[in-house]
Amino acid sequence: MGRRSERLSKQGMLASDLAGDGDVIQVVSRAFDVLRCFEGHEARLGNLEISNRCGLPRSTVSRLTHTLTRMGQLVYLPRDQKYRIGPSAVAMSTSMMKGLHLRNLIRLRLQDVAEQLPGTVGFLIPDRFHLVYLEFARAANALGLHESTGSRIAMASTAAGHAYTAALDVDVGDALIAEMEREYPDSARMLKARIEDNRRHLREHGYVVACGTWSPHINGCAVPMWSPQYQTYVVTTIGLLSAMFDEKRVHREVAPVMLELGAAIGGLLEGADGDIFTNRLERKALPGHNSSHNNNKIIKTGDTNELEAGTRRPRPARSVRAGDGRR
């Protein structure tokens, strides 16, 4: 593997690349920053709003939106003097969603948990300083959380974000927080204050809990898993009302179920030989909740280098320091 490939395998994107160092083409990076500003197909934004959201000069934003409009990634609305996501961007995302077989199986696993616990359960993938819901399930009596597929949540204030950053190799996680300090200093301080405790708890127990960080009324529990398809960690998470599930109850009753969910989804990801959007796999039963479940269970994944060699010997997710950014 070449040096650049080794660097990219750290987490798909490097914190040094985020900071503008190395061989990243800044205009491409900034174009994606502009596109990230549009939350949902119906979002309408002007250049000033985009500039404020992504921290770029308005003149730079103007040139980028002009180019993205010429490419069909954005559409200009003369009446509103704003932009919205264009047909080419929609077409790209639609083509990625053509095969949903593995995602359907993941959704069923999430629904199994939602039927046991009165919360919102999600499967998320990282996107710079946020995570995006690829799938979700919600109990019929769930209150307080209304995330859906495509929703973006902040890493710094959520259990999912805390689990993801704790799972990263120490140098990668620290560099990500350092870069976050430049754009979101308050968020970075929140994450930095908890990162060592999160790493230790994840190493010892296999999950991370965050209580009241996103909302004083919501407690969360999350389990990170390595995705061979995307060479990064993905996360399963649940949010519950703190009035019903205090921190002790989350550790006692919720964490064992989430560990089982993580093991089930991790097995699906390990068994997939394509990407998350196009696989055909049979559904396996989610292990039943056992009150004697050991909270010290560690989610197991295969080492990336062994996968490339055609072997799948499981190892504890955080007991191996691999060259791809896993711990």
C-alpha positions as CSV (number, residue, x, y, z in Angstrom):
1,M,0.0,0.0,0.0
2,G,1.4,3.4,-0.9
3,R,2.0,6.2,1.5
4,R,-1.0,8.2,0.5
5,S,-3.3,5.1,0.8
6,E,-1.9,4.4,4.2
7,R,-2.6,8.0,5.2
8,L,-6.2,8.0,3.9
9,S,-6.9,4.7,5.6
10,K,-6.6,6.4,9.0
11,Q,-10.2,7.4,8.9
12,G,-11.1,8.2,5.3
13,M,-10.2,11.8,5.8
14,L,-7.3,13.0,7.9
15,A,-7.4,15.8,10.4
16,S,-4.3,17.3,8.8
17,D,-6.3,17.3,5.5
18,L,-9.2,19.0,7.3
19,A,-6.8,21.6,8.4
20,G,-5.7,22.4,4.9
21,D,-2.3,20.7,5.1
22,G,-1.0,18.0,2.8
23,D,-2.3,17.4,-0.7
24,V,-6.0,18.4,-0.3
25,I,-7.3,20.6,-3.1
26,Q,-8.9,23.4,-1.2
27,V,-11.4,24.5,-3.8
28,V,-12.9,20.9,-3.9
29,S,-13.0,20.8,-0.1
30,R,-14.8,24.2,0.0
31,A,-17.3,23.2,-2.6
32,F,-18.4,20.3,-0.4
33,D,-18.5,22.7,2.5
34,V,-21.0,24.7,0.6
35,L,-23.1,21.7,-0.3
36,R,-23.2,20.6,3.4
37,C,-24.9,23.8,4.3
38,F,-28.1,22.6,2.6
39,E,-30.1,20.6,5.1
40,G,-32.7,18.7,3.1
41,H,-33.9,19.0,-0.5
42,E,-36.2,22.0,0.3
43,A,-33.5,24.2,2.0
44,R,-33.0,27.6,0.4
45,L,-30.0,29.7,1.1
46,G,-28.4,32.9,-0.2
47,N,-24.7,33.5,-0.5
48,L,-24.6,35.4,2.8
49,E,-26.3,32.6,4.7
50,I,-23.9,30.1,3.2
51,S,-20.9,32.3,4.0
52,N,-22.1,32.5,7.6
53,R,-22.7,28.7,7.9
54,C,-19.4,27.5,6.4
55,G,-17.1,30.4,7.4
56,L,-16.0,31.3,3.9
57,P,-15.7,34.8,2.4
58,R,-18.8,35.8,0.6
59,S,-16.8,36.4,-2.6
60,T,-15.5,32.8,-2.5
61,V,-19.0,31.5,-1.8
62,S,-20.3,33.5,-4.8
63,R,-17.8,31.8,-7.1
64,L,-18.5,28.4,-5.7
65,T,-22.3,28.7,-5.9
66,H,-21.9,29.9,-9.5
67,T,-19.8,26.9,-10.5
68,L,-22.0,24.4,-8.6
69,T,-25.1,25.9,-10.4
70,R,-23.4,25.5,-13.8
71,M,-22.8,21.8,-12.8
72,G,-26.3,21.2,-11.7
73,Q,-25.4,20.6,-8.1
74,L,-27.3,23.8,-7.1
75,V,-30.3,25.6,-8.6
76,Y,-30.6,29.4,-8.4
77,L,-34.1,30.7,-7.6
78,P,-34.3,34.3,-9.0
79,R,-37.5,35.2,-7.2
80,D,-36.0,34.4,-3.8
81,Q,-32.4,35.2,-4.8
82,K,-31.4,31.9,-3.1
83,Y,-30.1,28.5,-4.0
84,R,-31.3,25.0,-3.4
85,I,-30.0,21.5,-4.1
86,G,-30.0,20.9,-7.8
87,P,-30.9,17.9,-10.0
88,S,-27.4,16.5,-10.4
89,A,-26.9,16.3,-6.6
90,V,-30.3,14.6,-6.2
91,A,-29.4,12.2,-9.1
92,M,-26.1,11.3,-7.4
93,S,-27.8,10.5,-4.1
94,T,-30.6,8.6,-5.8
95,S,-28.1,6.4,-7.6
96,M,-26.5,5.5,-4.3
97,M,-29.8,4.5,-2.8
98,K,-30.8,2.1,-5.6
99,G,-29.9,-1.0,-3.6
100,L,-31.1,-0.9,0.0
101,H,-30.8,-4.6,0.9
102,L,-28.3,-4.3,3.7
103,R,-29.8,-1.1,4.9
104,N,-33.2,-2.7,5.2
105,L,-31.6,-5.4,7.4
106,I,-30.0,-2.8,9.5
107,R,-33.3,-1.0,9.8
108,L,-35.0,-4.2,11.0
109,R,-32.3,-4.6,13.7
110,L,-32.9,-1.0,14.8
111,Q,-36.7,-1.6,14.9
112,D,-36.1,-4.7,17.1
113,V,-34.4,-2.5,19.7
114,A,-37.1,0.3,19.3
115,E,-39.7,-2.3,20.3
116,Q,-37.8,-3.1,23.5
117,L,-36.9,0.5,24.5
118,P,-39.0,3.7,24.2
119,G,-36.4,5.7,22.3
120,T,-35.1,6.7,18.9
121,V,-32.4,4.3,17.5
122,G,-30.1,5.2,14.8
123,F,-27.3,4.0,12.5
124,L,-24.9,6.8,11.6
125,I,-21.9,7.6,9.5
126,P,-19.4,10.5,10.2
127,D,-19.3,13.6,8.1
128,R,-16.5,16.0,9.2
129,F,-17.7,17.4,12.6
130,H,-21.2,15.8,12.4
131,L,-22.7,12.4,11.9
132,V,-25.6,11.6,9.5
133,Y,-28.4,9.2,10.1
134,L,-28.4,6.5,7.4
135,E,-31.2,4.6,9.1
136,F,-33.4,5.0,12.2
137,A,-36.3,3.4,14.1
138,R,-38.5,4.9,16.7
139,A,-40.7,3.4,19.4
140,A,-44.4,4.2,19.0
141,N,-44.2,5.9,22.5
142,A,-40.9,7.6,22.0
143,L,-40.8,11.3,23.0
144,G,-38.3,14.1,22.7
145,L,-36.3,12.9,19.6
146,H,-37.5,13.3,16.0
147,E,-34.4,12.5,13.9
148,S,-34.9,10.8,10.5
149,T,-32.8,9.5,7.7
150,G,-30.4,12.2,6.5
151,S,-30.6,14.2,9.7
152,R,-27.2,15.6,10.8
153,I,-26.1,15.7,14.5
154,A,-23.1,17.3,16.1
155,M,-20.3,15.1,17.3
156,A,-19.5,17.2,20.3
157,S,-22.9,17.1,22.0
158,T,-24.2,13.5,21.3
159,A,-23.5,10.0,22.5
160,A,-22.9,9.0,18.9
161,G,-20.2,11.6,18.4
162,H,-18.6,10.8,21.7
163,A,-18.4,7.1,20.8
164,Y,-17.0,7.8,17.3
165,T,-14.3,10.1,18.5
166,A,-13.4,7.8,21.3
167,A,-13.0,4.9,18.9
168,L,-10.5,6.8,16.7
169,D,-6.8,6.3,17.1
170,V,-5.6,8.8,19.6
171,D,-3.6,10.9,17.2
172,V,-6.5,11.0,14.7
173,G,-9.0,11.9,17.4
174,D,-6.9,14.6,18.9
175,A,-6.2,16.1,15.5
176,L,-9.9,16.1,14.7
177,I,-10.7,17.9,18.0
178,A,-7.8,20.4,17.3
179,E,-9.3,21.3,13.9
180,M,-12.8,21.5,15.5
181,E,-11.4,24.2,17.8
182,R,-10.8,26.5,14.9
183,E,-14.4,26.4,13.7
184,Y,-16.5,25.3,16.7
185,P,-14.4,26.2,19.8
186,D,-17.2,25.6,22.3
187,S,-18.0,22.2,20.9
188,A,-14.4,21.2,20.8
189,R,-14.0,22.2,24.5
190,M,-17.0,20.0,25.4
191,L,-15.6,17.0,23.5
192,K,-12.1,17.5,24.8
193,A,-13.2,17.6,28.4
194,R,-14.7,14.1,28.0
195,I,-12.5,12.4,25.5
196,E,-10.2,10.5,27.9
197,D,-13.0,9.2,30.0
198,N,-14.9,8.2,26.8
199,R,-11.8,6.3,25.5
200,R,-11.3,4.5,28.8
201,H,-15.0,3.5,29.1
202,L,-15.2,2.4,25.5
203,R,-12.0,0.3,26.0
204,E,-13.3,-1.3,29.1
205,H,-17.0,-1.7,28.3
206,G,-17.5,-1.3,24.5
207,Y,-19.9,1.6,24.6
208,V,-20.2,5.3,25.5
209,V,-23.0,7.1,27.4
210,A,-23.7,10.9,27.2
211,C,-26.3,12.3,29.5
212,G,-27.8,15.8,29.0
213,T,-25.1,16.9,26.5
214,W,-27.5,17.4,23.6
215,S,-30.5,18.2,25.7
216,P,-31.0,18.1,29.5
217,H,-34.0,15.9,28.8
218,I,-32.2,13.3,26.7
219,N,-29.7,10.6,27.7
220,G,-27.9,8.6,25.0
221,C,-25.9,5.4,24.6
222,A,-23.8,4.6,21.5
223,V,-21.6,1.7,20.2
224,P,-19.0,2.3,17.4
225,M,-18.2,-0.4,14.8
226,W,-15.6,-0.5,12.1
227,S,-16.9,-0.5,8.6
228,P,-14.6,-2.3,6.1
229,Q,-16.7,-0.8,3.2
230,Y,-15.9,2.8,4.2
231,Q,-12.7,2.4,6.2
232,T,-14.1,4.3,9.1
233,Y,-16.2,3.9,12.2
234,V,-20.0,3.9,12.0
235,V,-22.2,4.2,15.1
236,T,-25.4,2.8,16.5
237,T,-27.0,5.0,19.1
238,I,-30.2,5.5,21.1
239,G,-31.7,8.5,22.7
240,L,-34.2,8.2,25.6
241,L,-36.0,10.6,28.0
242,S,-33.8,11.2,31.0
243,A,-36.9,11.3,33.2
244,M,-37.5,7.6,32.3
245,F,-33.9,6.4,32.0
246,D,-31.3,8.1,34.3
247,E,-27.6,7.4,33.8
248,K,-27.6,4.3,36.0
249,R,-30.5,2.8,34.2
250,V,-28.9,3.5,30.8
251,H,-25.8,1.5,31.9
252,R,-27.8,-1.2,33.5
253,E,-30.7,-1.8,31.0
254,V,-29.9,0.0,27.7
255,A,-26.2,-0.7,27.2
256,P,-26.5,-4.5,27.1
257,V,-29.2,-4.2,24.4
258,M,-27.1,-1.7,22.4
259,L,-24.0,-4.0,22.6
260,E,-26.1,-6.8,21.2
261,L,-27.3,-4.5,18.4
262,G,-23.7,-3.4,17.7
263,A,-22.6,-7.0,17.5
264,A,-25.5,-7.9,15.1
265,I,-24.9,-4.9,12.8
266,G,-21.1,-5.4,13.0
267,G,-21.6,-8.9,11.8
268,L,-23.7,-7.7,8.8
269,L,-20.9,-5.2,7.9
270,E,-18.2,-7.8,8.2
271,G,-20.1,-10.2,6.0
272,A,-20.9,-7.6,3.3
273,D,-18.6,-7.7,0.3
274,G,-19.8,-4.4,-1.3
275,D,-21.0,-1.1,0.0
276,I,-23.8,-0.5,2.4
277,F,-26.2,0.4,-0.3
278,T,-26.1,-2.7,-2.6
279,N,-25.8,-5.9,-0.6
280,R,-28.2,-8.8,-0.4
281,L,-28.0,-10.6,3.0
282,E,-30.4,-12.8,4.9
283,R,-31.7,-11.4,8.2
284,K,-30.3,-13.0,11.3
285,A,-32.2,-13.0,14.6
286,L,-31.1,-10.3,17.0
287,P,-29.8,-12.0,20.2
288,G,-32.3,-11.9,22.9
289,H,-31.8,-9.6,25.9
290,N,-30.3,-11.5,28.8
291,S,-30.5,-9.9,32.2
292,S,-27.2,-11.6,33.1
293,H,-25.5,-10.0,30.1
294,N,-21.9,-8.9,30.8
295,N,-21.6,-5.2,30.3
296,N,-17.8,-5.7,29.6
297,K,-18.5,-7.3,26.3
298,I,-16.4,-5.8,23.5
299,I,-17.8,-5.4,20.0
300,K,-15.5,-7.4,17.7
301,T,-14.5,-6.5,14.3
302,G,-11.9,-7.9,11.8
303,D,-8.6,-6.2,11.4
304,T,-8.5,-4.4,8.1
305,N,-5.2,-5.8,7.0
306,E,-6.4,-9.3,7.6
307,L,-9.6,-8.6,5.6
308,E,-7.5,-7.5,2.7
309,A,-5.6,-10.8,2.9
310,G,-8.9,-12.7,2.8
311,T,-9.1,-13.7,6.5
312,R,-11.7,-12.7,9.0
313,R,-10.3,-13.6,12.4
314,P,-12.2,-11.5,14.9
315,R,-10.4,-9.3,17.4
316,P,-11.6,-6.9,20.1
317,A,-12.3,-3.6,18.4
318,R,-10.0,-1.5,20.6
319,S,-7.3,-4.1,21.5
320,V,-5.5,-3.8,18.1
321,R,-3.7,-0.7,17.0
322,A,-4.0,-1.0,13.2
323,G,-2.6,1.2,10.6
324,D,-6.1,2.4,9.6
325,G,-6.9,4.5,12.7
326,R,-8.6,1.8,14.8
327,R,-7.7,1.2,18.4
